[in-house]
Amino acid sequence: MTSKETCCRLLMIAACAVAGSVAADEELDPQPVIEGRQSALRDIGAAFKGITDELKKPTPSLPMIRQYARQIDELTKYQQGWFPAGTGPESDIQTAARPEIWQQPAEFKTAQKIFGEQAFKLAQVADSNDPGAIKAQWQALGKTCKGCHEKFREKDD
């Protein structure tokens, strides 16, 4: 993804976050918020896969890993606005988001916070040019993904 595409996506995500913050006061159209979060989560998954693919190579491209790590870190800065009230099961829009996100908001926000912290650490470690350290932090980030998916995301078919 180019930096221009990333910038456009970040603006879209920011707009969805603002829309989400308005949800408590007025009727929210959940469709664009859900589409925005799904797009951002797909981008995170693609960047994570990009790092995975690089780390499998005998000589990983550290600049590519840094780019992917920064992308994940940037996207996680907006995650608190991706799941506002009105975008869960009550929206009648089929998603992989489980009701527990809205039923256990404190636990979900904690999981998001930990994910953001691990993403930030990965972006920092990626600047170290140490593939071993990068791989260790990539694994730590992966554990936070898995933990959240197990509790807050429907299983893939």
C-alpha positions in Angstrom: 0.0 0.0 0.0 1.4 3.4 -0.9 1.7 6.2 1.7 -1.1 8.1 -0.1 -3.4 5.1 0.2 -2.4 4.7 3.8 -3.1 8.4 4.4 -6.6 8.1 2.8 -7.4 5.1 4.9 -6.3 6.8 8.0 -8.5 9.8 7.2 -11.5 7.4 6.6 -10.8 5.7 9.9 -10.6 9.0 11.7 -13.9 10.0 10.2 -15.4 6.7 11.4 -14.0 7.3 14.9 -15.6 10.8 14.9 -18.9 9.3 13.7 -18.6 6.7 16.5 -18.2 9.4 19.1 -21.4 11.0 17.9 -23.3 7.7 18.3 -24.2 8.3 21.9 -26.0 11.5 21.1 -27.8 10.8 17.8 -28.8 8.0 15.4 -25.7 6.4 13.8 -25.6 4.8 10.4 -23.5 1.8 11.4 -22.7 0.7 7.8 -19.8 3.2 7.1 -18.4 2.7 10.6 -18.4 -1.1 10.3 -16.9 -0.9 6.8 -14.2 1.4 8.0 -13.2 -0.8 10.9 -13.3 -3.9 8.7 -11.0 -2.2 6.1 -8.6 -1.1 8.9 -8.5 -4.6 10.4 -7.9 -6.1 6.9 -5.0 -3.7 6.5 -3.6 -4.7 9.8 -3.9 -8.3 8.8 -2.2 -7.7 5.5 0.7 -5.8 7.1 1.1 -8.6 9.7 1.2 -11.2 6.9 3.7 -9.0 5.1 6.0 -9.2 8.1 5.3 -12.9 8.4 6.3 -13.4 4.8 9.5 -11.3 5.2 10.6 -13.2 8.3 10.3 -16.5 6.5 12.9 -15.4 3.9 16.6 -16.2 4.4 17.3 -12.4 4.2 14.2 -10.4 5.2 13.7 -6.9 3.9 14.1 -4.8 7.0 12.7 -1.7 5.2 9.6 -3.6 4.2 9.2 -4.9 7.8 9.6 -1.3 9.1 6.9 -0.1 6.7 4.5 -2.8 7.7 5.2 -2.3 11.4 4.6 1.5 11.2 1.4 0.8 9.3 0.1 -1.5 12.0 1.1 1.0 14.7 -0.6 3.9 12.9 -3.8 2.0 12.5 -4.0 0.9 16.1 -4.1 4.6 17.2 -7.6 4.7 15.9 -9.0 1.4 17.2 -10.8 2.9 20.2 -13.4 4.4 17.8 -14.0 1.3 15.7 -16.7 -0.3 17.8 -19.1 2.3 19.0 -22.5 1.5 20.3 -24.9 0.8 17.5 -22.4 -1.2 15.4 -22.8 -4.5 17.1 -25.4 -7.2 16.7 -28.2 -4.7 17.1 -27.2 -3.2 13.7 -28.4 -6.3 11.9 -25.2 -6.2 9.8 -23.3 -9.5 9.7 -19.8 -9.1 11.0 -17.2 -11.3 12.8 -17.4 -9.0 15.9 -18.9 -10.9 18.8 -21.4 -9.4 21.2 -18.8 -9.6 24.0 -17.2 -6.5 22.6 -20.2 -4.4 23.7 -21.1 -6.6 26.7 -17.6 -6.4 28.2 -16.3 -3.0 27.1 -13.7 -2.6 29.8 -12.1 -5.9 29.0 -12.2 -5.2 25.2 -10.7 -1.7 25.7 -7.9 -3.4 27.8 -7.2 -5.8 24.9 -7.1 -3.0 22.4 -4.7 -1.0 24.7 -2.4 -4.0 24.9 -2.5 -4.5 21.2 -1.7 -0.9 20.6 1.3 -1.1 23.0 2.6 -4.2 21.3 2.2 -2.6 17.9 4.1 0.4 19.0 6.9 -1.8 20.4 7.1 -3.6 17.1 7.5 -0.4 15.2 10.3 0.6 17.6 12.0 -2.8 17.4 11.7 -2.8 13.6 14.1 0.2 13.6 16.7 -1.8 15.4 17.7 -3.8 12.3 17.8 -6.9 14.5 15.8 -9.7 12.8 15.8 -11.8 16.0 14.4 -9.0 18.1 11.8 -8.1 15.4 10.7 -11.7 15.2 10.3 -11.9 19.0 8.2 -8.7 19.1 6.2 -9.9 16.0 5.4 -13.1 18.0 4.3 -11.0 21.0 2.0 -8.9 18.8 0.6 -12.1 17.3 -0.3 -13.4 20.8 -2.3 -10.2 21.5 -4.1 -10.7 18.1 -4.9 -14.3 18.9 -6.1 -13.5 22.5 -8.5 -10.9 21.2 -9.7 -13.0 18.4 -10.4 -15.9 20.7 -12.7 -13.9 22.9 -14.1 -11.1 20.7 -14.2 -12.4 17.1 -16.3 -15.2 15.5 -14.3 -18.1 14.2 -13.6 -18.2 10.5 -15.5 -20.8 8.5 
